[in-house]
Amino acid sequence: MKNGRITITVKDVMRITGKSTRPAQRIITNIKREHKKARFQPVTIGEFCAYLKIDRQEVGPLD
C-alpha cells in the first residue's frame, strides 16, 4: 500500500467540492477554527471528511 498525503490543501478542497478558491479557503479556515488550530497547522483529510460528513473512500487518492 502506498503512503499518500494525510493533509489537505485548498486546491484539493476545490477539486473535491467544485468550489472556487475563496470558498475553499473558508472551508479550511472553518475546520481550523473548529479544531482550534493555528494558521500554520495543516488540516488532515480525516478532519476535512468529518467536517463535510463524507466517507474517506469518497475522496479518493489526492496524489
FITOR-573221 format. One record per residue: residue number from 1; x, y negated, z of N, C-alpha, C, O, CB in turn; residue in one letter. Coordinates in pm, 1 decimal, padded with zeros to 6 digits. Each point is the difference from the previous one (the first is absolute). Glycine has a CB too. Layout:
[NUM,[X,Y,Z],[X,Y,Z],[X,Y,Z],[X,Y,Z],[X,Y,Z],a]
...
END
This chain:
[1,[00084.1,00118.1,00000.0],[-00084.1,-00118.1,00000.0],[00088.6,-00124.5,00000.0],[00096.2,-00008.6,00076.4],[-00280.5,00133.3,00045.6],m]
[2,[00151.9,-00218.9,-00206.4],[00076.2,-00122.6,-00010.7],[-00045.1,-00098.1,00107.9],[-00119.6,-00019.3,00021.9],[00149.1,00055.6,-00270.0],k]
[3,[00067.5,-00097.7,00314.9],[-00033.0,-00102.4,00098.3],[-00020.4,-00132.0,-00071.5],[00094.0,-00054.2,-00058.1],[00036.9,00173.9,00237.2],n]
[4,[-00253.0,-00172.4,-00175.6],[-00030.5,-00127.3,-00061.8],[00005.8,-00111.1,00102.3],[00037.8,00021.2,00115.2],[-00179.9,00093.7,-00284.0],g]
[5,[00105.0,-00231.4,00126.0],[-00002.8,-00114.0,00091.1],[-00112.0,00017.2,00101.9],[-00101.0,00064.6,-00028.2],[00195.0,-00213.6,-00151.8],r]
[6,[-00076.1,00091.7,00297.6],[-00106.5,00002.4,00100.0],[-00058.8,-00138.7,00020.4],[-00098.0,-00016.3,00072.8],[00209.2,00209.8,00039.4],i]
[7,[-00051.5,-00293.5,-00176.4],[-00052.8,-00135.8,00011.5],[-00069.4,-00039.8,-00129.3],[00022.7,00059.3,-00105.4],[00159.0,-00119.5,00268.4],t]
[8,[-00266.0,-00040.5,-00152.9],[-00077.1,-00043.7,-00115.3],[00027.2,-00147.8,-00024.8],[00016.5,-00077.5,00094.2],[-00195.1,00250.9,-00048.1],i]
[9,[00183.1,-00211.6,-00171.9],[00027.5,-00138.6,-00038.0],[-00125.2,-00064.1,-00058.6],[-00100.0,00067.1,-00025.1],[00341.6,-00009.9,-00017.5],t]
[10,[-00234.2,-00187.2,00021.5],[-00112.0,-00073.1,-00060.0],[-00029.9,00055.6,-00139.2],[-00116.5,00012.6,-00037.7],[00177.7,-00220.1,00169.0],v]
[11,[00041.1,00240.2,-00206.4],[-00022.1,00055.7,-00134.8],[-00072.2,00134.4,00006.1],[-00083.4,00030.2,-00085.4],[00289.6,-00148.1,00005.6],k]
[12,[-00173.8,00198.3,00180.9],[-00070.4,00127.0,00018.0],[-00147.5,-00025.1,00030.5],[-00088.0,00065.8,-00055.5],[00300.5,00042.2,00138.2],d]
[13,[-00238.6,-00204.1,00006.4],[-00138.6,-00034.0,00035.2],[-00074.7,-00048.1,-00123.7],[-00116.0,00035.7,-00020.2],[00186.6,-00096.2,00254.7],v]
[14,[-00004.9,-00020.2,-00317.4],[-00061.5,-00048.7,-00123.8],[-00036.7,00115.9,-00091.8],[-00109.0,00003.2,-00057.2],[00240.2,-00215.9,00076.3],m]
[15,[-00038.4,00308.5,-00032.8],[-00023.9,00114.5,-00088.8],[-00113.9,00088.2,00051.3],[-00084.1,00045.4,-00077.7],[00325.7,-00050.3,00011.9],r]
[16,[-00243.5,00028.7,00196.8],[-00098.9,00090.6,00057.8],[-00139.1,-00062.0,00001.8],[-00098.2,00066.4,-00033.2],[00278.2,00034.8,00172.4],i]
[17,[-00189.0,-00229.1,-00100.3],[-00131.3,-00063.6,00017.8],[-00049.2,-00072.7,-00123.8],[-00119.9,-00024.4,-00013.4],[00174.6,00000.3,00251.5],t]
[18,[00035.2,-00010.7,-00328.7],[-00040.0,-00076.0,-00118.4],[-00014.5,-00149.0,00027.8],[-00051.5,-00074.2,-00083.7],[-00064.1,00277.1,00001.9],g]
[19,[00160.2,-00246.4,00197.2],[-00008.3,-00142.0,00036.0],[00121.9,-00073.9,-00051.6],[00102.2,00060.9,-00031.5],[-00236.6,-00004.5,00236.0],k]
[20,[00123.1,-00188.3,-00213.0],[00113.4,-00081.3,-00042.4],[00093.8,-00024.4,00118.3],[-00020.9,00053.4,00109.0],[-00121.3,-00163.3,-00287.0],s]
[21,[00244.8,00029.3,00155.3],[00107.1,-00016.7,00098.9],[-00048.4,-00053.1,00133.7],[00025.6,00062.1,00103.1],[00127.4,-00101.2,-00290.8],t]
[22,[-00222.1,-00073.5,00188.9],[-00037.6,-00062.3,00127.2],[-00092.5,00088.2,00084.1],[00026.0,00015.2,00119.4],[-00000.7,-00236.7,-00229.6],r]
[23,[-00131.5,00280.4,00055.0],[-00081.7,00091.1,00082.3],[00079.0,00120.4,00052.1],[-00025.4,00046.9,00111.0],[-00172.6,-00117.9,-00243.7],p]
[24,[00292.8,00121.0,00054.4],[00083.2,00111.8,00045.8],[00089.0,-00043.9,00115.2],[00021.0,00076.1,00094.5],[-00024.1,00023.1,-00325.3],a]
[25,[00056.3,-00222.3,00224.0],[00079.6,-00053.0,00109.6],[-00083.9,-00014.0,00127.1],[00048.6,00026.1,00110.0],[00095.5,-00147.2,-00276.0],q]
[26,[-00268.9,00080.3,00150.6],[-00089.6,-00013.5,00116.3],[-00025.6,00134.7,00066.6],[-00007.4,00008.6,00122.6],[-00100.5,-00206.3,-00231.4],r]
[27,[00094.4,00302.1,00028.8],[-00019.3,00134.5,00056.8],[00120.9,00037.2,00085.0],[-00015.5,00046.6,00112.8],[-00127.6,00022.0,-00310.4],i]
[28,[00263.8,-00088.9,00144.1],[00122.1,00030.1,00074.7],[00005.1,-00083.7,00127.9],[00032.8,00052.3,00106.5],[00087.6,00005.0,-00321.6],i]
[29,[-00152.4,-00186.4,00205.7],[00000.9,-00088.6,00116.8],[-00100.1,00045.4,00104.6],[00030.8,-00000.3,00119.2],[00038.9,-00188.7,-00265.4],t]
[30,[-00188.6,00227.8,00103.7],[-00102.5,00046.3,00094.4],[00042.8,00127.7,00071.0],[-00025.1,00016.4,00119.4],[-00150.3,-00120.9,-00263.1],n]
[31,[00239.5,00194.2,00071.3],[00049.2,00124.0,00061.4],[00106.7,-00033.2,00104.0],[00000.3,00056.9,00109.2],[-00049.7,00072.9,-00321.2],i]
[32,[00139.8,-00221.8,00178.3],[00104.6,-00039.5,00095.1],[-00059.5,-00063.6,00124.1],[00046.4,00026.0,00111.1],[00111.4,-00059.1,-00300.7],k]
[33,[-00260.1,-00050.0,00172.6],[-00066.8,-00060.7,00116.0],[-00065.3,00105.9,00087.2],[00011.2,-00002.9,00122.6],[-00051.0,-00205.0,-00255.4],r]
[34,[-00028.6,00301.4,00068.2],[-00069.9,00105.8,00072.4],[00096.7,00085.0,00083.1],[-00034.8,00045.8,00108.9],[-00138.5,-00042.0,-00290.0],e]
[35,[00293.9,00016.8,00129.4],[00098.9,00083.5,00068.6],[00103.3,-00082.8,00077.1],[00098.5,00053.5,00050.9],[-00131.0,00118.3,-00228.8],h]
[36,[00008.0,-00304.3,00185.6],[00089.2,-00091.6,00073.2],[00146.0,00014.1,-00045.0],[00091.3,00014.3,00081.4],[-00247.5,-00002.4,00114.7],k]
[37,[00174.4,-00016.5,-00327.2],[00134.2,00011.0,-00057.7],[00053.0,-00138.5,-00034.6],[-00076.4,-00092.0,-00029.3],[00022.3,00320.9,-00061.8],k]
[38,[00185.5,-00241.7,00094.9],[00065.0,-00124.0,-00043.0],[00000.2,-00005.8,-00152.9],[-00026.0,00099.8,-00067.2],[00171.8,-00103.5,00276.3],a]
[39,[-00116.1,-00114.7,-00262.5],[-00000.9,-00018.0,-00145.3],[00097.9,00091.7,-00071.5],[-00026.6,00043.8,-00111.9],[-00039.6,-00278.6,00149.3],r]
[40,[00179.3,00264.4,00026.1],[00103.6,00080.0,-00066.1],[-00024.6,00150.1,00010.6],[00067.6,00077.6,-00067.5],[00092.0,-00260.3,00115.8],f]
[41,[-00254.0,00225.4,00033.9],[-00024.2,00142.6,00016.8],[-00087.8,00053.7,-00112.4],[-00101.3,-00061.5,-00033.4],[00124.2,00035.5,00281.5],q]
[42,[00013.9,00138.9,-00306.6],[-00077.1,00053.2,-00112.8],[-00128.6,00068.7,00044.7],[-00014.1,00040.8,00115.3],[00227.5,-00011.8,-00239.3],p]
[43,[-00305.6,-00017.3,00030.8],[-00125.9,00071.2,00020.9],[00016.1,00140.1,-00057.6],[00049.6,00016.7,-00111.4],[-00187.0,-00232.4,00102.5],v]
[44,[00095.6,00315.6,00084.6],[00011.5,00137.6,-00048.9],[-00121.1,00037.0,-00084.7],[-00104.7,-00064.5,00006.3],[00240.3,00125.9,00196.1],t]
[45,[-00119.0,00042.4,-00280.5],[-00109.7,00048.3,-00083.5],[-00114.5,00048.1,00088.3],[-00116.9,-00019.0,-00033.5],[00279.2,00084.5,-00148.5],i]
[46,[-00128.9,-00003.2,00294.8],[-00102.5,00046.3,00092.9],[-00083.6,-00113.4,00055.6],[-00122.0,00012.2,00010.6],[00269.0,00176.9,00046.8],g]
[47,[-00082.6,-00300.0,-00021.6],[-00072.3,-00117.4,00050.3],[-00090.2,-00058.1,-00107.9],[-00113.3,-00039.7,00027.1],[00302.0,-00009.3,00130.5],e]
[48,[-00137.3,00044.3,-00280.3],[-00077.8,-00050.7,-00112.7],[-00123.9,00086.8,-00024.5],[-00110.5,-00051.8,-00016.9],[00321.4,-00040.5,-00085.4],f]
[49,[-00191.8,00223.0,00100.4],[-00111.3,00091.9,-00024.0],[-00103.2,-00007.8,00112.1],[-00120.2,00004.8,-00026.2],[00274.9,00146.5,-00099.9],c]
[50,[-00109.3,-00163.0,00249.5],[-00092.7,-00011.9,00112.5],[-00078.4,-00129.8,-00008.8],[-00119.4,-00002.2,00029.9],[00273.3,00139.3,00112.1],a]
[51,[-00088.7,-00244.9,-00182.6],[-00065.4,-00131.0,-00011.9],[-00111.0,00003.3,-00105.3],[-00108.9,-00053.1,00021.9],[00323.6,-00058.9,00047.6],y]
[52,[-00186.3,00174.8,-00183.7],[-00099.2,00006.7,-00108.4],[-00091.2,00122.1,00010.9],[-00092.3,00016.8,-00079.7],[00254.0,-00137.1,-00065.7],l]
[53,[-00134.9,00205.7,00245.3],[-00080.0,00121.0,00022.4],[-00001.8,00090.5,-00123.2],[-00105.3,00042.8,-00047.2],[-00036.0,-00171.1,00208.9],k]
[54,[00262.7,00155.8,-00211.9],[00013.9,00091.8,-00112.7],[00097.6,00110.4,00038.4],[00083.0,-00018.3,00089.0],[-00132.5,-00166.9,-00255.4],i]
[55,[00039.7,00299.4,00099.6],[00091.2,00111.8,00024.6],[00136.2,-00030.0,-00060.3],[00010.1,-00067.0,-00102.7],[-00203.0,00228.3,00104.7],d]
[56,[00295.8,-00112.2,00061.4],[00136.6,-00018.1,-00050.1],[00016.1,00065.6,-00136.6],[00073.3,-00051.2,-00084.7],[00013.0,00044.0,00320.7],r]
[57,[-00153.1,00118.9,-00258.5],[00011.2,00069.7,-00128.3],[-00058.9,-00082.2,-00115.1],[00042.6,00014.8,-00114.5],[-00053.7,00203.0,00237.6],q]
[58,[-00085.5,-00303.3,-00093.9],[-00060.1,-00084.0,-00105.5],[00096.8,-00104.9,-00051.1],[-00012.0,-00046.0,-00113.5],[-00210.9,00082.5,00216.5],e]
[59,[00319.1,-00074.8,-00019.7],[00096.5,-00102.3,-00039.0],[00098.3,00055.7,-00101.8],[00037.2,-00070.2,-00094.1],[-00060.4,-00038.8,00318.9],v]
[60,[00065.2,00231.7,-00208.5],[00093.3,00061.5,-00093.0],[00142.0,-00044.9,00026.9],[00023.9,-00075.8,00094.0],[-00204.4,00088.4,-00263.7],g]
[61,[00275.2,00032.7,00088.9],[00140.9,-00038.9,00020.0],[00021.6,-00146.8,-00036.8],[-00059.6,-00050.3,-00095.2],[00131.7,00287.0,00047.7],p]
[62,[00012.6,-00304.0,00122.7],[00026.5,-00142.6,-00025.4],[00122.2,-00021.4,-00085.2],[00017.3,-00109.1,-00054.4],[-00122.9,00056.3,00269.5],l]
[63,[00190.6,00151.0,-00229.2],[00123.0,-00018.3,-00078.8],[-00019.6,00027.6,-00145.3],[00094.4,-00011.3,-00078.2],[00033.8,00071.3,00275.1],d]
END
